[in-house]
Amino acid sequence: MKRVSDRMATISDRMATISDRMATISDRIVGLVISASWCNQAIARNITQTIFTDSQLGRALHRESGVWSLFASMTSE
């Protein structure tokens, strides 16, 4: 009976270890998704700022196109 109890405890410990590893992997995936989302927003914001502040073409597009100004307002904070 002691042997069965020891094996059950070992199995339980292994399952807990697997569960912890899965939680760690899940946390890392969530972190990567959040990082990717933040990077995409930062890149879009940087591109928008570059287009609208640094180039004559950007200023002309901003004046002429409501779509560009809408895009700028959606990507800027």
mmCIF file of the C-alpha atoms, coordinates in Angstrom:
data_MODEL
# 
_entry.id   MODEL 
# 
loop_
_atom_site.group_PDB 
_atom_site.id 
_atom_site.type_symbol 
_atom_site.label_atom_id 
_atom_site.label_alt_id 
_atom_site.label_comp_id 
_atom_site.label_asym_id 
_atom_site.label_entity_id 
_atom_site.label_seq_id 
_atom_site.pdbx_PDB_ins_code 
_atom_site.Cartn_x 
_atom_site.Cartn_y 
_atom_site.Cartn_z 
_atom_site.occupancy 
_atom_site.B_iso_or_equiv 
_atom_site.pdbx_formal_charge 
_atom_site.auth_seq_id 
_atom_site.auth_comp_id 
_atom_site.auth_asym_id 
_atom_site.auth_atom_id 
_atom_site.pdbx_PDB_model_num 
ATOM 1  C CA . MET A 1 1  ? 0.000  0.000  0.000   1.00 0.00 ? 1  MET A CA 1 
ATOM 2  C CA . LYS A 1 2  ? 2.878  2.342  0.783   1.00 0.00 ? 2  LYS A CA 1 
ATOM 3  C CA . ARG A 1 3  ? 4.338  1.724  -2.674  1.00 0.00 ? 3  ARG A CA 1 
ATOM 4  C CA . VAL A 1 4  ? 1.048  2.688  -4.367  1.00 0.00 ? 4  VAL A CA 1 
ATOM 5  C CA . SER A 1 5  ? 0.816  5.812  -2.238  1.00 0.00 ? 5  SER A CA 1 
ATOM 6  C CA . ASP A 1 6  ? 4.395  6.786  -3.147  1.00 0.00 ? 6  ASP A CA 1 
ATOM 7  C CA . ARG A 1 7  ? 3.717  6.274  -6.845  1.00 0.00 ? 7  ARG A CA 1 
ATOM 8  C CA . MET A 1 8  ? 0.544  8.345  -6.655  1.00 0.00 ? 8  MET A CA 1 
ATOM 9  C CA . ALA A 1 9  ? 2.490  11.124 -4.921  1.00 0.00 ? 9  ALA A CA 1 
ATOM 10 C CA . THR A 1 10 ? 5.176  10.955 -7.619  1.00 0.00 ? 10 THR A CA 1 
ATOM 11 C CA . ILE A 1 11 ? 2.557  11.152 -10.366 1.00 0.00 ? 11 ILE A CA 1 
ATOM 12 C CA . SER A 1 12 ? 0.877  14.064 -8.604  1.00 0.00 ? 12 SER A CA 1 
ATOM 13 C CA . ASP A 1 13 ? 4.220  15.895 -8.331  1.00 0.00 ? 13 ASP A CA 1 
ATOM 14 C CA . ARG A 1 14 ? 4.938  15.314 -12.008 1.00 0.00 ? 14 ARG A CA 1 
ATOM 15 C CA . MET A 1 15 ? 1.497  16.590 -12.981 1.00 0.00 ? 15 MET A CA 1 
ATOM 16 C CA . ALA A 1 16 ? 2.060  19.714 -10.872 1.00 0.00 ? 16 ALA A CA 1 
ATOM 17 C CA . THR A 1 17 ? 5.419  20.245 -12.589 1.00 0.00 ? 17 THR A CA 1 
ATOM 18 C CA . ILE A 1 18 ? 3.810  19.877 -16.019 1.00 0.00 ? 18 ILE A CA 1 
ATOM 19 C CA . SER A 1 19 ? 1.049  22.291 -15.014 1.00 0.00 ? 19 SER A CA 1 
ATOM 20 C CA . ASP A 1 20 ? 3.636  24.846 -13.836 1.00 0.00 ? 20 ASP A CA 1 
ATOM 21 C CA . ARG A 1 21 ? 5.565  24.510 -17.093 1.00 0.00 ? 21 ARG A CA 1 
ATOM 22 C CA . MET A 1 22 ? 2.387  24.965 -19.130 1.00 0.00 ? 22 MET A CA 1 
ATOM 23 C CA . ALA A 1 23 ? 1.541  28.098 -17.130 1.00 0.00 ? 23 ALA A CA 1 
ATOM 24 C CA . THR A 1 24 ? 5.050  29.451 -17.763 1.00 0.00 ? 24 THR A CA 1 
ATOM 25 C CA . ILE A 1 25 ? 4.731  28.777 -21.490 1.00 0.00 ? 25 ILE A CA 1 
ATOM 26 C CA . SER A 1 26 ? 1.298  30.418 -21.525 1.00 0.00 ? 26 SER A CA 1 
ATOM 27 C CA . ASP A 1 27 ? 2.680  33.497 -19.728 1.00 0.00 ? 27 ASP A CA 1 
ATOM 28 C CA . ARG A 1 28 ? 5.520  33.736 -22.235 1.00 0.00 ? 28 ARG A CA 1 
ATOM 29 C CA . ILE A 1 29 ? 3.112  33.501 -25.173 1.00 0.00 ? 29 ILE A CA 1 
ATOM 30 C CA . VAL A 1 30 ? 0.927  36.246 -23.704 1.00 0.00 ? 30 VAL A CA 1 
ATOM 31 C CA . GLY A 1 31 ? 4.034  38.362 -23.146 1.00 0.00 ? 31 GLY A CA 1 
ATOM 32 C CA . LEU A 1 32 ? 5.122  37.876 -26.753 1.00 0.00 ? 32 LEU A CA 1 
ATOM 33 C CA . VAL A 1 33 ? 1.682  38.806 -28.055 1.00 0.00 ? 33 VAL A CA 1 
ATOM 34 C CA . ILE A 1 34 ? 1.602  41.945 -25.920 1.00 0.00 ? 34 ILE A CA 1 
ATOM 35 C CA . SER A 1 35 ? 5.138  42.854 -27.014 1.00 0.00 ? 35 SER A CA 1 
ATOM 36 C CA . ALA A 1 36 ? 4.281  42.323 -30.672 1.00 0.00 ? 36 ALA A CA 1 
ATOM 37 C CA . SER A 1 37 ? 1.161  44.464 -30.327 1.00 0.00 ? 37 SER A CA 1 
ATOM 38 C CA . TRP A 1 38 ? 3.110  47.228 -28.593 1.00 0.00 ? 38 TRP A CA 1 
ATOM 39 C CA . CYS A 1 39 ? 5.841  47.083 -31.272 1.00 0.00 ? 39 CYS A CA 1 
ATOM 40 C CA . ASN A 1 40 ? 3.259  47.300 -34.059 1.00 0.00 ? 40 ASN A CA 1 
ATOM 41 C CA . GLN A 1 41 ? 1.662  50.337 -32.434 1.00 0.00 ? 41 GLN A CA 1 
ATOM 42 C CA . ALA A 1 42 ? 5.044  51.966 -31.891 1.00 0.00 ? 42 ALA A CA 1 
ATOM 43 C CA . ILE A 1 43 ? 6.086  51.308 -35.488 1.00 0.00 ? 43 ILE A CA 1 
ATOM 44 C CA . ALA A 1 44 ? 2.800  52.680 -36.847 1.00 0.00 ? 44 ALA A CA 1 
ATOM 45 C CA . ARG A 1 45 ? 3.109  55.738 -34.615 1.00 0.00 ? 45 ARG A CA 1 
ATOM 46 C CA . ASN A 1 46 ? 6.711  56.298 -35.705 1.00 0.00 ? 46 ASN A CA 1 
ATOM 47 C CA . ILE A 1 47 ? 5.845  55.958 -39.396 1.00 0.00 ? 47 ILE A CA 1 
ATOM 48 C CA . THR A 1 48 ? 2.908  58.319 -38.986 1.00 0.00 ? 48 THR A CA 1 
ATOM 49 C CA . GLN A 1 49 ? 5.003  60.911 -37.169 1.00 0.00 ? 49 GLN A CA 1 
ATOM 50 C CA . THR A 1 50 ? 7.712  60.648 -39.812 1.00 0.00 ? 50 THR A CA 1 
ATOM 51 C CA . ILE A 1 51 ? 5.238  61.044 -42.665 1.00 0.00 ? 51 ILE A CA 1 
ATOM 52 C CA . PHE A 1 52 ? 3.399  63.984 -41.140 1.00 0.00 ? 52 PHE A CA 1 
ATOM 53 C CA . THR A 1 53 ? 6.255  65.926 -39.575 1.00 0.00 ? 53 THR A CA 1 
ATOM 54 C CA . ASP A 1 54 ? 9.344  65.302 -41.689 1.00 0.00 ? 54 ASP A CA 1 
ATOM 55 C CA . SER A 1 55 ? 8.307  65.255 -45.317 1.00 0.00 ? 55 SER A CA 1 
ATOM 56 C CA . GLN A 1 56 ? 6.656  67.656 -47.695 1.00 0.00 ? 56 GLN A CA 1 
ATOM 57 C CA . LEU A 1 57 ? 4.753  64.743 -49.219 1.00 0.00 ? 57 LEU A CA 1 
ATOM 58 C CA . GLY A 1 58 ? 3.382  63.865 -45.809 1.00 0.00 ? 58 GLY A CA 1 
ATOM 59 C CA . ARG A 1 59 ? 2.228  67.428 -45.194 1.00 0.00 ? 59 ARG A CA 1 
ATOM 60 C CA . ALA A 1 60 ? 0.575  67.528 -48.615 1.00 0.00 ? 60 ALA A CA 1 
ATOM 61 C CA . LEU A 1 61 ? -1.151 64.202 -48.001 1.00 0.00 ? 61 LEU A CA 1 
ATOM 62 C CA . HIS A 1 62 ? -2.273 65.405 -44.595 1.00 0.00 ? 62 HIS A CA 1 
ATOM 63 C CA . ARG A 1 63 ? -3.843 68.507 -46.128 1.00 0.00 ? 63 ARG A CA 1 
ATOM 64 C CA . GLU A 1 64 ? -5.442 66.680 -49.043 1.00 0.00 ? 64 GLU A CA 1 
ATOM 65 C CA . SER A 1 65 ? -6.632 63.422 -47.565 1.00 0.00 ? 65 SER A CA 1 
ATOM 66 C CA . GLY A 1 66 ? -9.002 62.822 -44.689 1.00 0.00 ? 66 GLY A CA 1 
ATOM 67 C CA . VAL A 1 67 ? -8.006 59.161 -44.699 1.00 0.00 ? 67 VAL A CA 1 
ATOM 68 C CA . TRP A 1 68 ? -4.417 60.020 -43.823 1.00 0.00 ? 68 TRP A CA 1 
ATOM 69 C CA . SER A 1 69 ? -5.472 62.299 -40.993 1.00 0.00 ? 69 SER A CA 1 
ATOM 70 C CA . LEU A 1 70 ? -7.863 59.612 -39.737 1.00 0.00 ? 70 LEU A CA 1 
ATOM 71 C CA . PHE A 1 71 ? -5.001 57.097 -39.819 1.00 0.00 ? 71 PHE A CA 1 
ATOM 72 C CA . ALA A 1 72 ? -2.812 59.541 -37.911 1.00 0.00 ? 72 ALA A CA 1 
ATOM 73 C CA . SER A 1 73 ? -5.444 60.083 -35.235 1.00 0.00 ? 73 SER A CA 1 
ATOM 74 C CA . MET A 1 74 ? -5.964 56.333 -34.811 1.00 0.00 ? 74 MET A CA 1 
ATOM 75 C CA . THR A 1 75 ? -2.256 55.584 -34.401 1.00 0.00 ? 75 THR A CA 1 
ATOM 76 C CA . SER A 1 76 ? -1.291 58.506 -32.173 1.00 0.00 ? 76 SER A CA 1 
ATOM 77 C CA . GLU A 1 77 ? -2.008 58.516 -28.488 1.00 0.00 ? 77 GLU A CA 1 
# 
